[in-house]
């Protein structure tokens, strides 16, 4: 396929592991190669942890997801990992569960020295489908077209993971082309030591309500 950013120069080889973490249901994953002009799907799928496995212990599902991430990183040697951010959720419990799944994904990346980049669902949809409120079917069809796939990627969780990988490829190619700062990387800490942090007035903000955009 033609890369999302057609103006990028060839030779900029990138391999991205996209991950769509799920609080309930399968965790999608997809690996996409890019040389700066063309993108190619290498592998994709979704991990569904059985109910019996989840009953073994509270961390059984997280262990399986972590092992999957480690195996994919070792087998395909991606240059970056792109993951969907916990931007919105149906409720606090779902957000916390998503955070747990993201946590083991980030842990696997850190253990293998892999840079991690985070994108909101709306950013991914706007990048791949041109519309921030695209539904899952539209994302599946656009991913199939952009990657010149013979079949529509199933399940939708896997298509979402491929879309996340494509989103990062477009973002990174644009950043490199125009010399923009990397604002999506989770590798750099923005914490200011308390000893050197300037004093500032504290403003109490109203509590936020978490709602779903899906």
QUIUR-V882501 format. One record per residue. N is the residue number from 0. RES is the residue in one small letter. SS is DSSP state (hx for helix, st for strand, lp for the rest). PSI is psi in degrees with one decimal (none if undefined). OMEGA is omega as a letter, one per 40 degrees, with the letter a starting at -180 (NA if undefined). Layout:
BEGIN
N&RES&SS&PSI&OMEGA + N&RES&SS&PSI&OMEGA
END
This chain:
BEGIN
0&x&lp&162.9&i + 1&x&st&139.2&i + 2&x&lp&154.3&a + 3&x&lp&-33.3&i + 4&x&lp&91.4&a + 5&x&lp&-16.1&a + 6&x&lp&-4.8&a + 7&x&lp&151.1&a + 8&x&lp&147.1&i + 9&x&lp&156.2&i + 10&x&lp&-10.5&i + 11&x&lp&82.6&a + 12&x&lp&126.7&i + 13&x&st&143.9&i + 14&x&st&118.6&a + 15&x&st&132.3&i + 16&x&st&112.3&i + 17&x&st&138.4&a + 18&x&st&130.5&i + 19&x&st&92.1&a + 20&x&lp&148.0&a + 21&x&lp&136.6&i + 22&x&lp&-41.3&i + 23&x&lp&127.7&a + 24&x&lp&-173.8&a + 25&x&lp&147.9&i + 26&x&st&117.1&a + 27&x&st&151.4&i + 28&x&st&149.9&i + 29&x&st&143.3&a + 30&x&st&126.8&a + 31&x&st&134.0&i + 32&x&st&146.3&i + 33&x&st&138.2&i + 34&x&lp&12.5&a + 35&x&lp&-18.9&i + 36&x&lp&-39.7&a + 37&x&st&146.8&i + 38&x&st&146.2&a + 39&x&st&132.7&i + 40&x&st&128.5&i + 41&x&st&-39.8&a + 42&x&st&146.2&i + 43&x&st&163.9&i + 44&x&st&-169.7&i + 45&x&st&137.5&i + 46&x&st&118.9&i + 47&x&lp&117.4&i + 48&x&lp&125.4&a + 49&x&lp&156.6&i + 50&x&hx&-37.4&i + 51&x&hx&-40.3&i + 52&x&hx&-40.2&a + 53&x&hx&-27.7&a + 54&x&hx&-15.7&a + 55&x&hx&-42.2&i + 56&x&lp&163.3&a + 57&x&lp&-21.8&a + 58&x&lp&9.3&a + 59&x&hx&-45.2&a + 60&x&hx&-40.6&i + 61&x&hx&-36.8&i + 62&x&hx&-42.6&a + 63&x&hx&-40.2&i + 64&x&hx&-41.6&i + 65&x&hx&-43.7&i + 66&x&hx&-37.6&i + 67&x&hx&-46.6&a + 68&x&hx&-44.7&i + 69&x&hx&-40.9&a + 70&x&hx&-42.2&i + 71&x&hx&-39.7&i + 72&x&hx&-42.3&i + 73&x&hx&-39.1&a + 74&x&hx&-41.2&a + 75&x&hx&-11.1&i + 76&x&lp&59.1&i + 77&x&lp&157.4&i + 78&x&lp&-14.5&i + 79&x&st&157.4&i + 80&x&st&130.0&i + 81&x&st&132.0&a + 82&x&st&149.0&i + 83&x&st&137.4&a + 84&x&lp&158.8&i + 85&x&lp&81.6&a + 86&x&lp&-42.4&i + 87&x&lp&157.6&i + 88&x&lp&166.3&a + 89&x&lp&-37.0&a + 90&x&lp&174.7&a + 91&x&hx&-39.7&a + 92&x&hx&-42.7&i + 93&x&hx&-41.2&i + 94&x&hx&-41.0&i + 95&x&hx&-40.4&i + 96&x&hx&-42.3&i + 97&x&hx&-38.0&i + 98&x&hx&-36.5&i + 99&x&hx&-44.9&a + 100&x&hx&-43.9&i + 101&x&hx&-35.5&a + 102&x&hx&-44.1&a + 103&x&hx&-28.6&i + 104&x&hx&-46.0&i + 105&x&hx&-36.3&i + 106&x&hx&-46.5&i + 107&x&hx&-41.8&i + 108&x&hx&-44.4&a + 109&x&hx&-39.6&a + 110&x&hx&-23.2&a + 111&x&lp&12.6&i + 112&x&lp&33.3&a + 113&x&lp&130.9&i + 114&x&lp&140.7&a + 115&x&st&138.2&i + 116&x&st&138.9&a + 117&x&st&137.4&a + 118&x&st&141.6&i + 119&x&lp&157.0&i + 120&x&hx&-39.1&a + 121&x&hx&-38.3&i + 122&x&hx&-43.4&a + 123&x&hx&-45.9&a + 124&x&hx&-43.0&i + 125&x&hx&-36.8&a + 126&x&hx&-46.5&a + 127&x&hx&-41.9&a + 128&x&hx&-9.0&a + 129&x&lp&10.9&a + 130&x&lp&120.7&a + 131&x&lp&-9.5&a + 132&x&lp&24.1&i + 133&x&lp&144.3&i + 134&x&lp&175.0&a + 135&x&hx&-36.9&i + 136&x&hx&-41.3&i + 137&x&hx&-39.5&i + 138&x&hx&-42.8&i + 139&x&hx&-45.5&a + 140&x&hx&-38.9&i + 141&x&hx&-40.4&i + 142&x&hx&-42.3&i + 143&x&hx&-43.2&a + 144&x&hx&-44.5&a + 145&x&hx&-31.6&a + 146&x&lp&6.6&i + 147&x&lp&46.1&a + 148&x&lp&144.4&a + 149&x&lp&-27.8&a + 150&x&lp&155.6&i + 151&x&lp&127.0&a + 152&x&lp&130.0&i + 153&x&lp&148.4&e + 154&x&lp&-178.9&a + 155&x&hx&-28.6&i + 156&x&hx&-37.7&i + 157&x&hx&-39.7&i + 158&x&hx&-39.0&i + 159&x&hx&-40.0&i + 160&x&hx&-41.4&i + 161&x&hx&-38.0&i + 162&x&hx&-38.3&i + 163&x&hx&-41.4&i + 164&x&hx&-43.2&i + 165&x&hx&-38.5&i + 166&x&hx&-44.3&i + 167&x&hx&-39.8&i + 168&x&hx&-44.5&i + 169&x&hx&-44.0&a + 170&x&hx&-44.1&a + 171&x&hx&-39.0&i + 172&x&hx&-39.9&i + 173&x&hx&-39.2&i + 174&x&hx&-44.6&a + 175&x&hx&-37.3&a + 176&x&hx&-41.1&a + 177&x&hx&4.9&i + 178&x&lp&37.0&a + 179&x&lp&155.3&i + 180&x&lp&154.6&i + 181&x&lp&103.3&a + 182&x&lp&-2.8&a + 183&x&lp&-4.7&a + 184&x&st&136.9&i + 185&x&lp&3.1&a + 186&x&lp&-29.3&a + 187&x&lp&130.8&i + 188&x&lp&137.7&i + 189&x&lp&14.6&a + 190&x&lp&130.3&i + 191&x&lp&126.3&i + 192&x&lp&140.3&a + 193&x&lp&-32.6&a + 194&x&lp&-26.7&a + 195&x&lp&-5.2&a + 196&x&lp&132.2&i + 197&x&lp&147.3&i + 198&x&lp&145.1&i + 199&x&lp&156.3&i + 200&x&lp&142.9&a + 201&x&lp&124.4&i + 202&x&lp&126.4&i + 203&x&lp&124.1&a + 204&x&lp&150.8&i + 205&x&lp&151.7&i + 206&x&lp&145.1&a + 207&x&lp&144.1&i + 208&x&lp&127.7&a + 209&x&lp&124.4&a + 210&x&lp&157.5&a + 211&x&lp&141.6&i + 212&x&lp&0.8&a + 213&x&lp&none&NA
END
